[in-house]
Amino acid sequence: MAFVSGLEIKYGRILVLVCLCVGLIILYRNSTKRIETAQITPNPKSSPSRSSRIGASDIENKDSIVTDDDKKSSQKDELVVLQLQLQKVEIDLDGNKCIIEYIEVNSQLTNASKPVILLLHGKNYNATTWNTGTGTMAKLENWGYRAVAVNLHDNGTEGCTNHLREEKSTVMHLLVKTLKLVKVIVISPSLSGTFSIPYITSDLYTDEIAGYVAVAPVIHSDYKEESFKKLSKLKALIVYGANDLSAGSSIHLLKQMPLSHQVVLADAGHVCYIDQPGKWHEELKKFLDTF
C-alpha cells in the first residue's frame, strides 16, 4: 500500500506539472494571437495607415476644388518680351531736325483694313515699357496689328526739346505722317496726354485718327467740356485704376466724348496697365475688336 501511495503521489506531481505546462502553452498562444490582432487591426485614432489615407484624400479633394485665388492665378497675364531694336525717325520741324526713337512690331497677319496702334508713355517710362514692362507689343503683334511705341518727353529724342514742349500736336502729326501710320489708334497714359489731347482735339488731324485709348492722361486746365463733346466720330476707351486718386478731373472731361466707354481696373493705381496687365489687355482687345 505504501508503494502504491508513493506512485500516486509521484504521478500526481507529474500530472500537475503537465497541466501547468499545458496551461502555460495555451496562455502563451492566446497572448500571441492578441498581439498579432493588435498589429493587424487599425486604430482609428492613431493608426499610421489611417493618417496617410486621410492625407491622400485631402490632396485629391484640394485638386478638384478651384478657389478664387486659383482662378486669379490662372488668369494672370503671361509676360512675353520680344527682341525689338530701338529705331530712329527724323521729322522736320520748321527746318529743324528732330530725331525720335521708337520700337515697332508689324504682324504678318496685318492687313490694310486694320488700324495702326501708336503707343505713347508716361513721365517715368519709355517706349520699351510696352514691351518689357507689360508685354503689350507682343499682344498687338499676336492680334495682327502694326504697332509703334515712341519715346517722348526729352527721353530718346535729339534736337527737338523746345518743339516737344510747344508744338506737341504738330509733333504727333509729323510722326504719323513720317512713319506712314494710317487710321491711327493712340494709346496715351499719364503725362503723354500733353501730346495726345492737343492732337485729338485739333481740327487739322481728324482724318488721321481712328480711335483713342486714354489711360488716365494728363489734361491741361485750359481744356473745357466743349473740346471733347465735339469729337462725335472718335471712338474712345477710358481706362484708369480704382486706386488712382489723380484721375478725377481728366475722366470727367473724357467722358464728354459721345463715343467713349469707361473701364475701371480693380486693385490698380495710376499705372493700371502695369498693375493689372491681364485685365488691361482684355479690355484693350475688346475695344480694338470694334474696329
Stockholm file with secondary structure:
# STOCKHOLM 1.0

chainA/1-291         MAFVSGLEIKYGRILVLVCLCVGLIILYRNSTKRIETAQITPNPKSSPSRSSRIGASDIENKDSIVTDDDKKSSQKDELVVLQLQLQKVEIDLDGNKCIIEYIEVNSQLTNASKPVILLLHGKNYNATTWNTGTGTMAKLENWGYRAVAVNLHDNGTEGCTNHLREEKSTVMHLLVKTLKLVKVIVISPSLSGTFSIPYITSDLYTDEIAGYVAVAPVIHSDYKEESFKKLSKLKALIVYGANDLSAGSSIHLLKQMPLSHQVVLADAGHVCYIDQPGKWHEELKKFLDTF
#=GR chainA/1-291 SS CHHHHHHHHHHHHHHHHHHHHHHHHHHHHHHHHHHHHHHHSCCTTTCHHHHHHHHHHHHHHHHHCCCHHHHHHHTCCCCCCCCCCCEEEEEEETTEEEEEEEEEEECTTCCTTSCEEEECCCTTCCTTIIIIITCHHHHHHHTTCEEEEECCTTSSEESCHHHHHHCHHHHHHHHHHHTTCCSEEEEEEGGGHHHHHHHHHCTTSTTTEEEEEEESCCCCTTCCHHHHHTCTTCEEEEEEETTCTTCHHHHHHHTTSTTEEEEEETTCCTTHHHHSHHHHHHHHHHHHTTC
#=GC SS_cons         CHHHHHHHHHHHHHHHHHHHHHHHHHHHHHHHHHHHHHHHSCCTTTCHHHHHHHHHHHHHHHHHCCCHHHHHHHTCCCCCCCCCCCEEEEEEETTEEEEEEEEEEECTTCCTTSCEEEECCCTTCCTTIIIIITCHHHHHHHTTCEEEEECCTTSSEESCHHHHHHCHHHHHHHHHHHTTCCSEEEEEEGGGHHHHHHHHHCTTSTTTEEEEEEESCCCCTTCCHHHHHTCTTCEEEEEEETTCTTCHHHHHHHTTSTTEEEEEETTCCTTHHHHSHHHHHHHHHHHHTTC
//
